[in-house]
Amino acid sequence: MNYLIVGLGNIGEEYADTRHNIGFMVLDAWAKASNAVFTPQRYAARADIKFKGHTFILIKPSTYMNLSGKAVNYWMQAGRVPVENVLVIVDDLALPFGKLRLRPEGSDGGHNGLKHINETLGHQNYARLRMGIGNAFLKGQQIDYVLGPFDEDEKNALPELLGRAAEVIKSFGAIGVERTMTQFNKNPD
């Protein structure tokens, strides 16, 4: 069975290692740990990981964040992936740094990448893993914060956080979204 795992981010060296690219960072970390290599393909860089009899198609859209739906739609079709096997990894200002929140569906929450995916697919019925990046910015500084680098404490915590996110992805494929939510969505609001 195929799963499509989409890490949202922006291509280009100026965006590497920024908060907005944490979706790319999760996939890069899992690919590295699995000896998988991303190759440039249509609308995305792609790597495949086999795990417990499943194929995880990892994509990092090359369309820029605001056009992420193009890559998601294309790779769902190309990989013959049903929507229930799609997981989008996205940064979230509303969650404190380090908090992970898996959801089976939901609104875009003001995130332009999710907004374009919703518009392209015509619905919002796909799973998303929201990665908390915090909101330690002054009024009017949101864009600089989101497109800025992690601070030193956050950088030190990133390896463990990215590893935890990879465990969520594996669990999503192995036992499904509902059971994975029960296991990983700790510390209720």
N, C-alpha and C positions, 0 to 999 in steps of 0.2 A: 504494500500500500504506500502511496506517495503522500507526503506532507510538504506544503509550501510554507517556508519560514522566511518572513520578510523583515529585514532590519531596515528601519527608516533612517535616513541621513542625507547629507549632501556630498556630492563628489567634489574633489579638489583638495589640494594640500592645505589651503587656508581653513578648511572645515574639519580636518582630521583632529581627533582628540578633543572636540568641543562637546558640550552637553547635548546639543541637538543631534549629535551623531552617535549617541549611545547604542542605538539599534545596530549600526554598523559594527561597533566595538564588541557587542555581544557575539555576533556571528563570526567576527575575526578571531575572537578568543576560542570559540568552540571549534572552528575550522583548524586553528593551529594545534589545539590539543588532540585533534582527531587526524592530524596529518592530511587534511583536505586543503586543496588549493583553489582559490577563486580564479576564474578565467572570464575575460570580457565576452559577453554575449549580447543578444538583442535586449535592449532596455535595462540591462543589469549585469553585474558581475555575479557569477554563479559558482557554487561549490555543492557537491553532493556528499552526504554522510549516510552510511548504512548503520542502523542501530536496531537491534532486536527484530530483525526481519522487515523493517520499514526503511524506505528511502526518504531522507529529508533533503529537499531541494532548498538550499539557502540562497537567497538573492539579496543583493544590495543594489537597489535601483540606481541607474545612472541618469535618471530623468530629472534630478533635483527633487527636493521634498514636495514642492507644490504640484508635481505631476506624477506622484507615486502610483496613482491608480492605473496608469498605462502599463507599467511593469507588472503590477499584481494581476491585472486582467490577462495580459499576454501569457504569463507563466502559469496561471491557473489552467488556461486552455492548452498550452504546450505540454504541460506535465500531467494533464488529465487529473487535476486535483479538485475534488469537490470542496465547496466552501467550508464545510465542517472540518476540513483538514488544513485550513489556512490559519496561520498565526502571524500577526503583525506585532513587531517590537518597536515601541515608541517611547520617547522621553515625555515626562509629565511634570509640569510645574506645580501641580496641586498636591503632589506627594513629596514627603521629605526625602532628601537624598538617601539612597540605599533601600528604600521601600519598594517592593515589587507587588504589583496588583494584576492578577490574571482575571479577565472578564470574557464571557462567551460572546458578547456583542456590546453595542453601546454607541453613544453619540461621539462626535469628533472632539468634543471638549475644547473647541477652539484651536485644535491642532490642524494645520493646513495639509499635512500629509494624509491624515485620516479623512479629512474633508474631501480631498480629491478621490481617495479610494471609495468612499461612500457614494460620491457622485458618479464615478465610473461604473461601479457594480450595480448601482441603483438601490442599494440597501446597506445596512450596517451590521448584518448578521454574520460576522466573522469574529474569531477570537483575537484578542489583543493582550499583549503583556506590556503593561505600563511600568516604566522604569522611573522611579522618583529622582528628580534632579534638584528638588528644593526650589525656593523662591526668595533667596537672599539678595534681592536687588532693590534699588530705590525706584520710586515712581518714575516712569518714562525710560527706565533702563532695561526693560525686559529683553529686547532684541540683543543688546550687548551681552547680557547675562547668558541667554540661551546659546548664542553663537560664540561664547567665550570658553576658555579652558577651565577644567576642574581645578579647585584649589589643592594645596598640598595634602591636606587630610583626606580629601576625596580621592585623589590620585592613589594614595596608599591603600584605600579601601576598595578601589576598583577591581583588582584581581579576584577577590573573594566574591564581590557582587556579580561580576561577569560569569564566574563559575556557577553561582546559584541560579542565574538566569538560564544557563545551559541545562541545568538539572530540570528546570521548569519545562523547557522545550522537550527534553527527552520524555518526561512524564506525560506531557500533553499527547505525544505520539503513542506512548505505551498504555496509558489508562484513561485518556480522555480529559476534556476540559473541566468537567464538574468535579471529578475526584482529585484532579491536580489543584484546583482552586482550594478545596478543603485542606489539602496537604501544605500548600505554600502561601496562601493568603492569611498570614498571621497578623496579630495585633489589629483587630477590627477598629474602625473609626470611632 
